[in-house]
Amino acid sequence: MKKISASVLLRIVIIALLVIVQISVLMVGSVIFSGKSIYFNIICTLISIVATIIIVRRDSNPEYKIAWIIPILLFPVFGGLFYLLFGRIRPTRRERKHGEMVAFRHDQAIMAQPYAQNAALALEKLKNANTHSGLRATYLERTAFAPLYENTATQYFSLGDDMYPKMLDDLESAEKSIYLEYFIIRPGIMWSSILDILTRKAAEGVDVRLMYDDFGCMLILPYDYPQEMEELGIKCCVFNRLSNVFSARFNNRDHRKMCIIDGNIGYTGGINIADEYINKQERFGHWKDTAIRLEGEAVWSMTMMFLSFWGSTTGNDEDYIVNTPTMKGGNDGFVQPFNGVPLDDDSVSEVIVKQILGKAERYVYITTPYLIIGSGLITALIETAQTGVDVRIITPAIPDKKIVFWLTQSYYEVLIKNGVKIYEYTPGFMHSKTIVSDDENAVVGTINLDFRSMYLHFECAVMLYGTQSVGDVYKDFVQTQALCEEVSLSKMKKLPLLKRLFISLLRIFSPLM
């Protein structure tokens, strides 16, 4: 543990120095040139004008546009430069090529899947049973290349505490492969017990692979951690190493959480590998998080999500077919794992939320740690509530990030005024990301209701249609709500005036955070 702490500290210092040097060079250079050359000022101003035109013309989120146009207008000499360095949502040619490689590998694998005919039959069956669900499944299939499956058992976990022992049992049963992909891996009780199993399984000849995000683990794991894993027989890959902060791709993080065993069993949800997620360590009170376990044909899609991402990141080709599931789950409704990818023009995650809201007839219940959304989602939530649909959202009462919490609260008033009910989870931190509607549909995954999840991060989730776990998500919401405090309009109006003004101003720049 001391070795990890020393290595992490050294890395933090190095990264901090690099960031300081890069920003200092930019700022000092700009100040020097702007003071000595009128031509520099003219060129920078022209860059700001061009940047503003580009922002206005782009088909992107309007809040994102406003958040950049304001600082450019306030600081015309430097604003355009900062936008070119930090403001690009659309990828460069190299980044788009990476995205296309991920998509190509994933799509080719799905096309070759042994369940293509089953997926077509399942989609037709769902359309006949429920038109709205069938259309949503069709959208995911066409846009996210996410087939629909039957023959898959689902199990919903309302707490990481409950998921943890089951995952350990499943890992112990692995015979062919174990694939792990997480945003955060923190040394402790949870990771030690998992790592012990991974090490033993790797020694037995099981194909064990680990992938984690560099930013998510920057303050936790040493730089050479992949080498330590390789020494244990575990293949290890780090996503998007931190080096240059002046890159739009700096913001594209791997926020997915997946554990896939033998191609037969798959886990996803909000739970990272760290002790607070299973309440073995207290951070921000009681940690409320959820997960979904799949067993059967739908795990094929999760396997392909992992292997295509692994292959595009490492540059290695994979033999996908060897990972075909050999187990079938029960006929528990329909299951559709899907990706959210920031390297294309489709905000699949946001569209799915809007579709669920737009087609709901009785209720839509949502849990999310952050509520930082654009006008499109605000309108969808309000319009749904105003039709008489019961729309409820649970957020944390104890925040992990103060400013983000204030931003979340800044959306309460407009939503509550228009019929959306907001509840705060008083025992602690709500990290669950779920949606359930009309006892028919549910989403469990890694997607937060914020700009980063919708537009910048790689995410994953499972869409559930008519499975038993849909009812479990509903029951969990109701039981959790009983532990919450409803946020009233009068409570929001009692906030100090300066704080209300501050968070209103902060909200203008929320798409950049």
C-alpha angles and dihedrals in degrees: 000000000000090000091053092047093050093046093047092049091051091050093049090053093049094048091046091051092049091050092047092048093048094048093042093052090050095046098040092044091050093048093048095048094041090054095048105034128049087191090062090055091048093049092048091048090050088050089053091050091050091046090052091050090049091050093049094047096047120100095233140121109305093220089056090052094051092046090060101035093058097058091041090055092045094047107025094168096055104017097080092048092052091049092053090050101041110009105071113114093171113076127244119249090267092049092045089051088053090050092048089050091053090048094045094050091046095045094046090051092049091047089054093047119126091230100060093112092044090051092054091050092047091052092051091048092050092049090054092048098044123005096199093049091046092053091048091050090049091052092052092047093051100037104033096025089237115153122210118242142198123182090065127121117214130202122187122207118203092195137030086230089067097042095050101071092043091052091050090052091050092048090052089055095054115127105165113017147358119194121186125183120174141160093217130029113177122183111244142092096319097046094041092056092046093045091051090057093044091052093050093045092049089053088053091056099261113148100245119184132177127192126179138168116257095217093047091053099033094109094038114042129047121246093250095050093116089060090052089052092048089055087058091051094257117131107226133192129181119210121226103347113221114247115117116040089188092080131095088219088065085080096048101094131174099243094166123120117201139156115185123183124195089331086281105086128042134181129193138154137102097311118114123187102269134107097248090062090063094036094248087125125034116232119158093352123286111001111226114196139147142209141185125221120205126194121184139020099348090064086075089074092049090050090051091048089056099041096045090051092045092049095049092047097046097031092234125133118230136213097230098179094066086067095060110136114255095190128072123208126211123282093267103159121277129319129195121180112196144179133233109210124186095200096079137054096256119096093199094171094055093044092053092052091049092048092052091049093045095051099039117119104180114011147348117198120190135186120194136154092218132034107192107138143159130247092267094062093039089055092046092051093047096045091049092050092046091057088062097261112142104244117184132171128192118203132169124283091197109050129212091205119031099206092047089049091052090049090051090052091050089071095051100082099055092044096047091047089058100047105272111133117221124198130184120214100236099191091066144286122003107209097157118120109201140137125192127180137184094338087282111079136037138169123207119178149093100298118122121197093248139099095259095057093042099046114010112032134072104240139174136199144161122242111210125200120190096334123144088246090065087068090046091055089051093049091048091053093051093047091046093048088058087065093049136086117231113235111232129204090238090056092054092048090053092063112114112272094236091053091049090050091047096051091044089055091043090053091064089066097038094110088063095054 
